[in-house]
Structure formats: structure tokens, C-alpha cells
Amino acid sequence: MSGGARGGTRGTPDTGPDGVVIVGGGAAGLSLAHWLTKTGHSPVTVVEAPDGPLRPTERTWCYWDEGPGEFDEAVLASWPLLRIHGRDGGALTADPAPLRYRMLRSAAFEALVHARLDRHPGARVVRATAHTVRDVPGGAEVRCTAADGRELTLRGRYAFDSRPPRRLPPARTTLLQHFRGWFVRTAAPRFDPGVADLMDFRVPQPRHGLAFGYVLPLAPDRALVEYTEFSRAPLGTAAYEAALGHYTREVLGLGALRVEAAEQGVIPMTDGRFPRRTGAAVFRVGTAGGATRPATGYTFAAVQRQSRDVARALAEGRDPVPRPHGRRALAMDAVLLRALDTGRVDGPDFFTGLFHGVPTERLLRFLDGATSPREEFGIGLRTPVGPMLRTVAELPFLPRRSSTGLPFPPRRTTVRPPSGEKPL
């Protein structure tokens, strides 16, 4: 067994009658371990994939938060202002105070949480490949293989599985948020580090769905620039590269630049029902447990909410089956996804209209599921009411169908400049 977050051999396979085993050391797994140990729960064991093909490479997570945050030590950058560009070129710069948009890189987040777990006597991280997670008498069991080939069996009162699902659940609507981003350095200052471009619809729009640019400045001459689509299927890498080349040259006018790294990924946007429980003592968290917000793809903030709820439930002796999003939020998301997928609403006009018509702080709280019914009614009046009502009327009669050939790959990072991009 690995003792602490890095190594050593000690202990037994069991975590004890009240122990928790967490499968997966990404955002969801480590967040849950953090909140459990912070509330005093012990022991906690995290099973992380060893170095190799099953271990994801560095990823970027973004979220908005108010005041000092739990993971501020790992935040790479944050922005007090957000900007939306309509496809007609008009721009709206909005102040979401008291909220602030934040960016985390997974390596810094993992290092921070690992350091905190190292200081907790009841926490450990085991580097191993998990194979089965199942109920056993008195709790749950995780069978896995360590990096040196040893077979390990971990047991606890509960097991929480944060690994991405192999298949999405049946749904009435399934779209994908798929993207590729470049970390660029420009020859001259081109970015305002105080403003994040959340949606830039000045890119060519696909025949189905919508597309936008996304710019997160890290310095006057450095930024993460992404091309994103909401549609039914991802693109090939060459298509993303062409779209990013057009966006950086023709739309943003960045001039000479160097691509220092790239990341690419797919996030599910679906009204399918993710099972939060797969056994008497086995639960799913993160995207696998429905934490990804269907209408936006944002996950990190919901993961924190879900993790806090699990920790609170265990501390109070309740069965930990938290719902990461409320029923009203999921119902509204189902309507929006269907309206976008059918083309009843125009995506770029819909989102720019919301930002123009709704105070930004309220809109971001709405996207986080933290608004009142009265506030949501007011936001609904800012949408195309007729098309949305037609969608509401048809949803109860639509069958839920299984998606085919989907799994979505994790974000991945490369360090090669794209072909055709001249280094500085």
C-alpha cells in the first residue's frame, strides 16, 4: 500500500469500517478527498492511475467564484471582467462582481491537494489501476493492480468512482462541447489580462449547432485561445487547427505568434440521467455522477458542491447520494439543449441576448443553479418564448435513446507547434 500521497508501503488493504475509497485522482476524486479530510473524515484512500496511458495529461478547469477560494494557491489566472462578442462584431464587456472567473491547471491543483493529503494522518494516495468497484458485505471493495504488478484489494464503508463513464446514458438530446485550444505567445502585446473573452461568435458557424472562440489572457503577450463547438460530433484535429488558425489570424489579428502547447477535448451536454449510485455502498461522482452542467459543460464548481455535500452527509451519518444539480436546472437545460439541437433557437443570438438582457452576476448564478424561481422566470422572458414553449410541450413525448460510439476523450496536451504556424 502507498502511504501518503507519494509512496511507501504500510498498512492493510482495508480502510476500516468507516473508511472511504475514492477511485480516480482527477478533479472529482481529489476534490472529494479534500473535503472529506477537511471535515475530519478518516480514513480516506484515493486510487490514482500510475504514470502511463491511463493517466490523463495536464488539463485546464475554469469556474467562477466569490471572494477567497478554497484552491486559490493553485489558480493560474483570474479575470474581473467578461466579454461577449456577437457575430456582428458588437462586444459587451460585463462585470460579474462579486464573482470572478478563475483558471486552474490540473498539475497545480493535484500538487496542492496531494500536499494537503500528505499532512492528514488518515489520508493516502495509492498509485494503481482500478478494475472492479463493487458491494461486499459491510461496505465496498475496489480491486486494482499496482504499478509493480501487485494485485491490491481495498475495502471501505463506501466507494466513490470518479472515472469517466464509458458510455453516456440514454437521452432525448445529446450534444458535445468539443474544442481545441492553443497556449500562444505573441510577438507584441495583444491581450488585456483583465478581461476574459467567454464567447466570441465572430467565427464561422457550423450547419448544425454553434461555434465560438474563447480567450483567456495570461499576460499581455500570452493567452489560452480556444475554438469550441456545440454539435453532435467532434471534428478531426486538422479541422480544429484550421479553425484556430483563422480565428487567431483573421478575427483576433494576433500577428506573429508561437504555439507553446495545445489541448483538445470533448465534454458531454446531455439530458440523460447519470446514475449517482451503482450499489448499496458504491457511488459515482464528477461527470460520471452527473456533475457536468448539461447546458454549459461546466463541471468544476458542481464537483465542489457535490463533494461538500458528500462530506456533510457522511459527517451527519446520512446516506451520501447528493444531486449535483437541482431538478429545475436540469429541466431548463433539457429544454435549451433540445431547442439548440432542433435549430428552433439560434445559438449565437440566444447567448448574446442573455448576456445583454440579464445582469451578469445573476446569469452566472443561473448557470450554476443558484437562482430563485422568480429570477429564473425573469431570465426565461429574455429567451425566445415561442420556440422554448414548443420545446417544453414536446419533451415529455420524446423517447430517450442510447448514444452510439461516443466515449469522449480527456483533454490532452501536446507541445508541438501546429504545422503552418510560424514560431517567433
N, C-alpha and C positions, 0 to 999 in steps of 0.2 A: 504494500500500500504506500502511496505517496503521502508524506506528512507535510503540511503547509502547502504553499502554492507552487513549490518548485521541485521537491524531491524528498529523498529519504525513504526508509522502509520501516514501518511500525504498525502496530495495531492489528485488528482482526477485520474480516470482511464486513461485520455488522456495524451499523452506526448507532445501534441502541434502540430501545423501544419507542423513543420519541424522535429519533433521527430522521433526517430528510436527505434523499439522494436526488441531485439535480443532474439531468443528462443534457450536456451541451454547454459550452463556455462562451457563447456569444453574448449579445446584449441582454437577451431574456434570461438566460441561465445565470450570468454573473449579477445582473440586477436583483434577481430573486435571492441569490446568496447574500448579497449586500444587505438587503432589507431584513432578511431573516436574522442575520448576525447582529444587525443594529438594534433589533428589538429583543435581543438576548436569547434567541432560539439556538439550541445546540443539542447534538452535533449536526453539522451540515457538510455534506460531501458533494463536490462538483466533479463530474466526469467530463474531461475535455479531450477532444481528439488529439493524438500525438502529431508531431510535425509530419506532413505528407499530404497526399491528395484530398483527404477528408477534412483537413483543417483549412478554413477559409482564409484568404489573404486579406489585407487591410481594406476596411470599408469606411464609408462616411455616413454618419447619422446626424440628422438635423431635427430641431424641435424648438418650440417657443416656451418661455418660462418667465415667471415674475420674480424679481429680487434675486438674492443669492441662491444658487442652485446646489444640489447635492453633489454634482460632479464638476464643479467649476474648475477644479485643478486640472482637469483633462480637456477643457474646452479650448479648441484651437483658435476660434474666432467667433465674434458675435456682432450683431448689427441692430442699431436702434431704429432704423428706418427700412421699410419695404417698398419696392417699386413694381408696378404692373404696367406692361406695355400692351396696348391694344394693337390689333393687326393693322389699324390705320395709322400707326405711329404715335398716337397720343399716349402720354405717360402719366400715371398717377403715383405720386410718392406719398406714402402713408406712414403715420406714426402710431404704432400699436401699443404705446405706453399704457400700463406699466409692464407690458410684455416685451421681451427681447428675443430675437431669433438667434439660436446658438448652433454651433457646428462642432461635432466630436469626431475624432478619428479613432477607429476601433483599437489600434495598438496602445494609444494613450489611455483609453478607458480601461482596457484589460489590465494594463500595468497598475493603474490606480486601484482597481478593485482587488487585484491579486495582493497588493501591498496591505490593504485593509484586512483581507482574509488571513494573511500571514500573521497579523497581530492578534487574531482572535483564536484562543486556545481550542475552540471546538470546531474550527473550520479546516478543511483540507481540500486540495485540488488533486485529482488523480488523472494522469495522462493515460488514456486508454480508449479503445474503440468499443462503444456500446453495441450490443447485438440484440438483446431482448430486454424489455421492461414489462414486468407482469406482476399480478397479485400473487401473494403467497399467504399462508395462514399468519395472521397477526400484522400484515403490512404489505410491502412491495419488495421486489427483487430486481436488480439490474445485473445482467451477465455481460461481461466485456473481456477484451483482450488487451493487455498492457503492451507498451511499445517493445518490450523484450520478449513478447510471445507468451507470457504467463496468462493463464485464464483466471479472471477475478470474478467473484460474486459479491455484490454489495447489497445489503439489506437495510431497510429502514421502515419507519411507520408509514411514510409517504414517499412516492417518487414523482418528480415533475420532469416531463420530457419537453425540451425546447427545440428539438431538431425539426427542421422544416418538413412539412408533410410531403410525402411522395406524390400525392395526388390531391387536387382540390375537391371539395365536397360538391355534390350536385347543386346546381344553382339555376335561377331564372336568367341571370345575366352574369357573364364573366368577361371582364376586360383585363388587360395587363397594362401596368405602368412600366414601360421599358425605356432604357436610357443608356447613353454613353457620355462620359464626361472627361474632359482634359484638364489637368492641372497645368496652367500655362504661365509663362513668364514673358512679358513683352519688352521690346527694346526701349520703349518710353512709357511713362506713367499713363495708364488708360482707365484706371478703376478708381471709384470713390469708396474707400474702406468703410464708410459709414452707412452705405446703402446696399442691401441685397436685392437683386432682381429675382423676384419669386416666380413670375410668369411673364415671358416675353413672347407674344403671339405674332411677332413680325416674321416668323419663319414660314415657309410654305406648308400649307395644311394638307394632311392626307385625305384620301377619298372617304375613308371611314375613320371616325374618331377625331382626335385633335392632337396638336403638337405645340410645344413651346420651348423656348430657351430658358436657361436658369444660370445666374451668375452670382457667385459668392466670392467677393473680393477678400483676399488675404493681405494685400499690401497694394500700394498704387500701381505696381507692375506685376502683381501675381493674383491669380484667381482660379477657382474651380468653375469651368464653363461646361454646362451640360446641354445636350439635346434630349428631349423627353417626348414620348408619345403615349397617349391613352388609346389603345386599339386592341384588336383581338389576337394579334400575333406579333412576336418580336421581329426585328429586322436582322439582316446579316451585318457583320462588323463593317464591311465596306460601305454599306448604306449609312450607318451612323457616322463614319468618318467623313463621307461626302457632306452630310448634313451639318456636321460640326465645322468643316472647312468653310462652307457657305456662311454659316452663322458668324463665325469669328471674323471672316474677311469682309463679307458684303453687308451684314447687318450691324455688327459691332464696330467694324473698321479698326481692328486692333493692330494692323500692320504686321511688321516682323515679330515673330514670337517663337518660343521654344516650348514644346510639349514635354514636360518633365515626368509625367505619369498619366495613366488613363485608368478609368474604372467603368465597368459596364454591369448591368444587372436587370432583373425583372421582379416586379412586385405585384402580387395578385390584387385585383379590385373586383370583388365578387359578393353577391348577396347569399352565397352558400353558408350553411350553418356549420361552423367548425366545432367538433365535439371537444368540450373542455375536460371531459372525464372519459377515460377508457378502461377503468376498472374501479374496484372499491377503494383502492389506495393509489391509483395511478392517474395523474392529471397532465394536461398539456398547457403550456404557456408560450407566450410570444406569438408569432404568426400562426404556429400550429394550434394555438388556443384562441384564435380569433382576435388578436390584438391589433392587427393591421386595420386601419380605418378604411372601409370599402371605397368611399368617395374620394379619398386623397392619397392613400398609400402610406400615410404617416403611421409609424409604429412606436417609436422610442418613448414618447410621452405616455402612451397607453400601457406600454410594458412597465413603466414605473408605477402607474396607478394599479395595475394588476398585481405587481409584486408587493406593493404596500398592503393591498387587500388580503393577499395570501398570508403575509406575516401577521397581520392583525387577527385574521381568523384563527390561525394556529395559536396565537397568544391567548385568545379568548376561548379556546377549546372547541371552536366550531369547525364544521366540515369545510375545507378550503376549495370551493368551486366558484371563484369570482368571475363575474361577467365584465370583460374589459370595456364594453360599450353598452349604453342603455338601449332599451327597445325602441324608443322614439328615434334615436340617432340612426339605428340600423334600418328602421322603416324609411326614413327620409333618404338615406343613402341608396336603398334599393330603388326608390323612385328615380333618383338622379341618374344612377347607372343605366336604368332601362331607357330613360329619356335620351341620354347621350348615345346609347347603342343603336336606338332606332332612328336617330337623327331628328327627333322632334324638337330638340333644343340644339342651338349652335354653341359648341363648347367654348370657343374664344369669347363670343359675345356674352355667354352666360356668366363666366367667371369675371370678366372685366366689369360687367354690370353689377355683380355683387360687391366688388371692391369699391365701385363708385357710389353705390347706394346704401351701404351698411358701414357704420363705424368699424374701423379695422380691428380694434380690440374685441368688439362684440363678435365680429365674424370669425376671428381666430378662436374665441371661446366656443362658438358654434361648431367649428371644425373639430374641436376637442370634446364635444358633447357636454359642455358645461353651461349651456344656456337654459333659460326657463321656457315653458310652453309659450308664454306671451312674447318673449323675444323671438322665438322660432316662428311664430305666426307673422310677426313683422318682417322677418327675413324672407319668409315664403312669399309675401306680397311683392318682393323685389325680383321674383323669378317669373318666367313666362307662365302665367297661371293656367291658361287653357291647356297647353301641352302637358303640363305637370298633372292636372286633374284627370286628363285622359289616361295618363300612365297609371295614376293611382287606381282608376277604375278597372284597368285590365290586369294588374298584377295578381290579384287573388286567383285568376283563372289560368295563369301560366304554369306549365309543368317545370319542375326542377330537373335539369338534365346534367349528366356527368360530362366533365371536360375530357377531351382526348389529347393524349400526347403532350401533356403540359410540363412536367415539373419545371420550376423556374430556377435557374442557376443563381448562386450567390453573387454579389458584387465581386468583381475580381480586378486586380490592379496589375498593370504592366508598366515597364519603364522605357519602352522603345518609342521614339517619336513616330507618329504615323507617317507612312510613305507620302511624299509630296510636300510635307511641311518642312520648311527650311529652319534649321536651328539657328539661333542668334550667332 
